[in-house]
Amino acid sequence: METQIKQGFFAERAALNMTDYLVFDYLFETVDDPEAAAAHLCQEQSTAQWKRVGVDEDLREQFGAKVIDLRVEGTAERASYPLPGAEDSPVSRCRVKIAHPHGNFGPKLPNMMTAALGEGAFYSPGIATIKLMDIEFPDDYLHTFEGPKFGVQGFRDLLAVYDRPLFFGVVKPNIGLAPDDFAALAYEAYLGGLDIAKDDEMQLDTPWSPTPERAAKTGQARAEAERITGEKKLYLANITDEVDRLLELHDVAVDNGAGAVMINALTTGLSAIRMLRRRNRVPLVSHFDFIAPFTHISYFGVHSALVTKLQRLVGFDVIIFPGFGSRMKTPDDEVIASVTACLEPWGNIKPALPVPAGSQWAGSTGELYRRLGTVDFGIVPGRAVFEHPLGPRGGAASLRQGWEAVVAGQSLEAYAENHEALRAALASR
């Protein structure tokens, strides 16, 4: 039986018409023979039982997932994250690529993710831990998704900013402000040089700050700041809510002054974003709530860059994700991988603006620029703007001055000698 399973769920990539397949790339640890474990993984996530009793048939050729590459990368005395039944058993650590016929689920994200990340993957016999690292999409399948409506270029067009990173600011306090107070803080930050004032991910449509009123007040502040500064500004409204309210809240926020809307991507659901993408009039911005439980364990869950990739696929124009630094608890190479997942050429799918987040301030922009080698990113500080010693106007100005130091080829300390906001930001760290 094991021999039959192995034979039916293995294939050479060259022997398959790869336009008919997605490729799921997994890391896994197994207490069993790696080939048998990989074959069971294919079986569980596709045909399971591949013929009816007493009927001469084999459904695997058309419907079965198939191992097209399997490498044993090492062994260990026990699994890195032992699950019941594998606490003290030695394991083989493997990398496997599985060609899964996308005809099994079609261009339907919930069904595709059920195949890649569902019962079949995580409860497959003999596999102690498993992590989905990437998915390869053939062009024909990719074309069934719209991707970002605006993308990096469209988002920049709204602000008429093309030669530098974009400065977001999370209005603080994040919960409890009345619309007038919220708008007043945003206004000061706009005058200091902030491009986008945004709701915190916890700021929703609430009794103390209804979305229509908050959007209207902040939209008025934005318009006045544009008049004074001569620069385009955006208010980014968080419309995270029950799925059946997303379209309503999008329209309410936009009609009252929001220039973009944010949704907590995984708490709401990626398929819900795809629905919204068919109706949105302004850029869609994602926040990374509920991503860490899926991504932070080395051999279990899903790679953070794949989460970013899927968010780009469903239509987010701007993707906020955990960035560099100890607070975000994300390896540097994963941050870089998420930036790449936003910007790399990908068929018909436009690039999304990457925003690596986490305790940022006036010095963050230059550091990110040096690491990423591009100006196509945003930074999204909160307290560095709204707890700045000179107030939100000074906090936003310090962000701009931090970037000006980079352009001038000066250290922050040298540039701060003649720039008060940056000098105060350095002194407060």
DAKA-V678400 format. One record per backbone hydrogen bond with DSSP energy under -0.5 kcal/mol. NH is the residue of the N-H (numbers start at 1). CO is the residue of the C=O. Records with the same first field share a line. If there is no record, write none. Layout:
# DAKA-V678400
NH=CO  CO
This chain:
# DAKA-V678400
5=1
6=2
7=3
8=4
9=5
10=7
11=67
15=12
16=12  13
18=16
20=17
21=18
22=100
23=136
24=22  98
25=23  134
26=24  96
27=131
28=94
29=129
30=92
31=126
32=126
37=33
38=34
39=35
40=36
41=37
42=38
43=39
44=40
45=41
46=42  43
48=43
49=47
50=48
55=52
57=55
59=50
61=58
63=59
64=60
65=42
66=99
67=9
68=97
69=97
71=95
73=71  93
74=93
76=91
79=86
82=79
86=83
89=86
91=76
92=30
93=74
94=28  92
95=71
96=26
97=69
98=24
99=66  97
100=22  98
101=99
102=20
103=20
104=101
105=102
106=102
108=106
109=107
112=108
113=109
114=110
115=111
116=112
117=113
118=114
121=118
122=118
123=119
124=121
127=124
128=29  126
129=29
131=27
132=301
133=25  131
134=25
136=23
142=138
143=139
144=141
145=142
147=313
149=315
152=351
154=150
155=151
156=152
157=153
158=154
159=155  156
160=156
161=156
166=377
168=166  379
169=196
170=381
171=169  198
182=178
183=179
184=180
185=181
186=182
187=183
188=184
189=185
190=186
191=187
192=188
193=189  190
194=189
195=167
196=167
197=234
198=169
199=236
203=200
204=202
206=204  209
209=206
214=210
215=211
216=212
217=213
218=214
219=215
220=216
221=217
222=218
223=219
224=220
225=221
226=222
227=223
228=224
229=225
230=226
232=159
234=195
236=197  234
237=235  260
239=237  262
245=242
246=243
249=245
250=246
251=247
252=248
253=249
254=250
255=251
256=252
257=254
258=253
259=235
260=235
261=283
262=237
263=285
265=263  287
266=289
268=264
269=265
273=269
274=270
275=271
276=272
277=273
278=274  275
279=276
280=276
283=259
285=261
286=318
287=263
291=288
294=291
295=291  292
296=292
300=297
301=130
302=294  300
303=132
306=303
307=303
308=304
309=305
310=306
311=307
312=308
313=309
314=310
315=311  312
316=311
317=284
318=284
319=353
320=286  318
321=355
323=357
328=325
329=325  326
330=325
334=331
335=331
336=332
337=333
338=334
339=335
340=336
341=337
342=338  339
343=339
344=340
349=346
350=348
352=342
353=317
354=376
355=319
357=321
364=361
365=361
367=363
368=364
369=365
370=366
371=367
372=368
373=369
377=375
378=354
379=166
381=168
385=382
386=382
387=383
388=385
391=388
394=390
395=385  391
396=392
397=393
398=394
399=395
400=396
401=397
402=398
403=399
404=400
405=401
406=402
407=403
408=404
409=405  406
410=405
415=411
416=412
417=413  414
418=415
419=416
423=419
424=420
425=421
426=422
427=423
428=424
429=426
